[in-house]
Amino acid sequence: MSTKVIIHIDRFKENFEALKDRIGENRRICVPVKADAYGHGALEIAKTSVEAGAFCLGVATVTEGTQLRKGGITAPILLFSQPDPERIPEIIESGITPFISDIWFADALNKYAEINREKLPVHIKIDTGMGRTGCLPEEACNLAKHISICPGLELTGTATHFAAADSADADDIAFTQRQLGRFKEAVRAIIDEGIDPGIIHTANSGAVILHPDSWFDMVRPGILLYGYKTAEENGIQVHYKPLTVKPVMELRTNIALIKKIKKGESVSYGRTWTAPCDTTIGVLQAGYADGLPLLVSGKWQVVINGKSYPLAGRICMDLCCVNLGTNSDVRRWDEAVIFGGSAPDAAELARRTGTIPYEITCNISGRLPKEYVTKHDIANDEKNQ
Ligand SMILES: *Cc1c(COP(=O)(O)O)cnc(C)c1O
């Protein structure tokens, strides 16, 4: 075994069930699988999600959507970001449902869809305070009217995205509520015009946890399904039992080499770590190119045979070193868990390096093989040891 990413599919399914419990059976679920499903493998996660009952999937690029279609996914695919106009033919060929922020894009899509005598499903995206994509709330009704007269387009959904829904600060709670208010007003205007806004959806992970009044017809939580709670219900009036999720990703490697070093000798670039006494160093086959952040050098412990050992010296591109101590019974090729599994998870790694779990899992390198495990596989694993 060398370095690999273990994806605990059984945990993903449990997280999905926990989400369903939280939002109720009548709401749909869109699973964001952008950025290779936050580093977990888009196709596998998409397949598992659809099997578990997801209504649709969310991507950030047209290529991500096409890859899912090539992999056999037939569920609706929402394109969250604004694509370049030259990708429009592919959007239509792949049957991807884009978010529309303005009349220009509606026209550009319509022109091509009409030639192909197709009716492309589209969702209106309203910017209620994220300050990124989406039309202004007061423009939404006009955009809906425009789409309704485009023969090549069919309005099947209306959405917004929250800027601070994962924060329980009173200010941020109030801000999210203001975003919700603007959104509801815009949707009301569309309905009053006699236009069906389609599936109404707003909630990311934070809003699933903290804002039940934002769940509408469908929710779009990403990080929560991958097993990280970016907000806690603590102190918030939630009439639901606490939502528990488990981290899906685990990074494992093994010890490629073991060597003894003397007191005062340094390890790795920059000589930032020197042995305080004679000790044993293990060389692990994982570095920052694999997604182990350089910033966690000297601030992390890996787990080998159930025991924690501190990293020693700077993390290199492809390797890092661990201090096994004086009397270690660790042997060459033993397995080391870097994060997830029996070691602290990606969220803890993020805290130590001043970032967010999203960035940790997204940065896990595509060069690492992924192993998808279910409970059944783990049971077999344990039997074989
Ligand atoms: C990424 C994304 C989400 C999911 O966000 P999480 O914080 O991971 O829950 C939902 N909606 C849109 C539009 C997104 O881009």
The ligand as a Gaussian input file, in Angstrom:
#p B3LYP/6-31G(d) Opt

LIG

0 1
 C      -21.076000      25.131000      -3.215000
 C      -22.488000      25.540000      -3.223000
 C      -23.390000      25.001000      -2.296000
 C      -22.970000      24.105000      -1.152000
 O      -22.333000      24.842000      -0.147000
 P      -21.920000      24.160000       1.253000
 O      -21.415000      25.275000       2.061000
 O      -20.872000      23.149000       0.924000
 O      -23.144000      23.527000       1.794000
 C      -24.721000      25.332000      -2.438000
 N      -25.141000      26.177000      -3.405000
 C      -24.295000      26.737000      -4.298000
 C      -24.798000      27.671000      -5.316000
 C      -22.932000      26.453000      -4.221000
 O      -22.090000      27.018000      -5.090000

